Each structure stands twice: as structure tokens, then as C-alpha cells.
Amino acid sequence: MPHIRTTHVGSMPRGENLTPLLIARDRGEPYDVAEFDAKVSAAVDEAVRHQVECGVDIVSDGEIGKIGYSTYMIERLSGFGGHVDRKSALDLAEHPALVKKLSAMMGSQDFVRASCIGPIKLVNLEPLHEDIRRFKAALAQEGREGTQAFMNAASPGLITAFQVNKYYPSHEAYLADLAEAMRTEYETIVDEGFYLQLDCPDLAMSRHTGYQDLSEAEFLKVAEENVAALNAATANIPPERMRMHICWGNYEGPHDHDIPLERVVDIILKARPATILFEAANPRHEHEWKVWADAKIPDHKVLAPGLIDTCSNYVEHPELIAQRIERFAGIVGAERVVASTDCGFGTFAGYGKIDPDVTWKKLRSLREGADIAGARL
């Protein structure tokens, strides 16, 4: 029977004892460097151990050493500064009372939202080397050296959506320098033996967040440009060594302003990464498996649908997960399906609704569901 591989999108809960250090580092405040390294290393060890125990085939470092997936690069690249308040997502702007409730449940996003205020250049890759060192040590501790593992990196388009351009004459010029500046990070991750995962919510979520002031036609043009920049930045990396993640926002909102998958799927399929991770479990996007069934998916592409929701503490039943896997196996074949999650479990330090213990229950259920599906396919 086929072995259905399991993975997840990347981020894991940081924990209360680590979050203050991550916030201090992000804000440029004094912090104990030795304490930071010790606590991050211990948290990465724990995250990898839990993933292995849960039967996850393709594991990550949990992005434990980062404040978040979309702003961490401001300590690695020049050209960023200041702080700008984020725009409320279009769906949440209509429900201010819900925003207050969500903040009480999920915490606040206490990270620096810098703008681009000067030329973008790579100036410090040491934080990446620190992440790699800790991850390799954790894998060795679990006897998983040389096995399948991945590390996350922000795509050029994602950076433009979170770090607003206040310097370059055009979006294309900003993208071009970002692609060149991020290229070394991307290639280093692959050269160190990991799969590279490009996080690309700019191709979906940003329609109702960072790019909400654009028309749909203008947004789709930006999405095309973002994919072209991603492809240029990864030109030296084989597609099969890359994954990309598409999402509409990891929060429990109405999501009734989400751009439908069918509007962006052809743009997504133009990106070089072979494996595509996407939301397929939550109530707003589960039905879109039919879009993938109708799409012209190149033979080398692997689908990694989200089969468990990362906004709810419900633990999905393994039989439900198996049924969801079977839908996608019917589209591309079992060998081209990887069972994944809708999004990350700890998108930003100190922010998130999922209890850490529930995270591991969900991943164990993912493994059980994948085994059920494998036995039936």
C-alpha cells in the first residue's frame, strides 16, 4: 500500500518563556544572547521530538527562532525602518466586536511592522546559520539526520505585502532587489540539505489585507509579478527541492472577502516550487478541491492540501482526514499527495488560538488518517 507522507506548514508554538525574548530581539531591546540561544535550542529540540513522535515525515524547526514568518528578515536585510500599523483585514473591519474577542483569545501581534525606506541588500545571514545549527542538532538528537526536513523563508512578494514600499519607484523595482537579496538565504537552506518552503500568502490573503486597495485586476497583476520575482530568486534551485504555501490568513474570521482559488490557481501553478501547500480543511476553502480537479496541474507538481484546521482546537477524526486525502489522490494519484495542515500553529510569537498540546494531537490524527487512506488506495 502507498505510504502517504505527512508534513505541516512550518510554525510551532513558541511558549510563554521564549516569547518575551523574541519580542525584545525584534524591537532591538537588550536581551541575554546566551539565554536566547539556550531557550531557542531547547524549544527546537522539543518541537522536532514532538513531530517525530507524531509520525510527521517531513519536519521543520518550527520557526522557533523567529518572531514571525513575514517580518523576520528586517534583521537580515538593510533598507527597513520605522513602524506602520497594519490595515484591518476587510472581513474583520466589518466586525469590530469580533476583533476584540479574537484579540482576547489569540493575543496581540506585538512585532515591528517596518517599511522599506532605503536600498534592500543582504547584510546579516548569521540568524539563518543559527537556525540551521539548532535544527541540525535537534535532528541529530532524534536520529533524523539526512532525512526529509524543510525550512521556511519569506517569498519576495510576501515581504512587499507586509513591509510597505516607501523608497522604490515601483513595485517591480522593490521586488527585483528583494529577489536578489533573498536569493542567498534560499540557496543556503537547500545547500544545507533542507527543502526550501517559500511562504506566499501574498498570492491569496493579501488581496483582502496588504493589497486591499487594489482592484482585482490590479491585484492579479501584482500576483503575477510576485511569482516572476520568486522564480527569478530561485532560478538555481531544482523545483523538486522547493515547496510553496498559499493561504488566506490564519485567523478565525468570516473570510467572506477571500479571493476564490479559481481566480489565482493558474498564477500559483506558474511558480517553480514543485510542492504546493494550501488550505483545504476550513469551512471557507474545503470545497475548492474541485478547483484542483479542474486545473491543468503539471505532472511534476505535488499537492499538499491542508487536512486539519489550524484555527480550531477541534481534533479532526482520522476518517475525515482519510476522506480528504482520497479526494486529492483521485486528482493526481496517491504518490503526488502529501498530507499537510491549513497553516502554521504559531504564526507569530505570542499569537495563536491552538493549545500546544492540541497541536500534537492534531498531527497524530493526521498520521492516523494518512495511514487509513494509504490502506484503501
Secondary structure as UniProt FT lines:
FT   STRAND          5..6
FT   TURN            16..18
FT   HELIX           19..27
FT   HELIX           33..53
FT   TURN            54..55
FT   STRAND          59..60
FT   TURN            62..65
FT   TURN            69..71
FT   HELIX           72..75
FT   STRAND          80..81
FT   HELIX           90..93
FT   HELIX           96..106
FT   STRAND          115..116
FT   HELIX           126..141
FT   TURN            142..143
FT   TURN            145..146
FT   STRAND          149..154
FT   HELIX           156..162
FT   HELIX           171..191
FT   TURN            192..193
FT   STRAND          195..199
FT   HELIX           201..203
FT   HELIX           205..207
FT   TURN            208..213
FT   HELIX           216..233
FT   TURN            234..236
FT   HELIX           239..241
FT   STRAND          242..246
FT   TURN            256..257
FT   HELIX           261..268
FT   TURN            269..270
FT   STRAND          275..278
FT   TURN            283..285
FT   HELIX           286..288
FT   HELIX           289..294
FT   TURN            299..300
FT   STRAND          302..306
FT   HELIX           318..332
FT   HELIX           334..336
FT   STRAND          337..340
FT   TURN            349..350
FT   HELIX           356..376
//
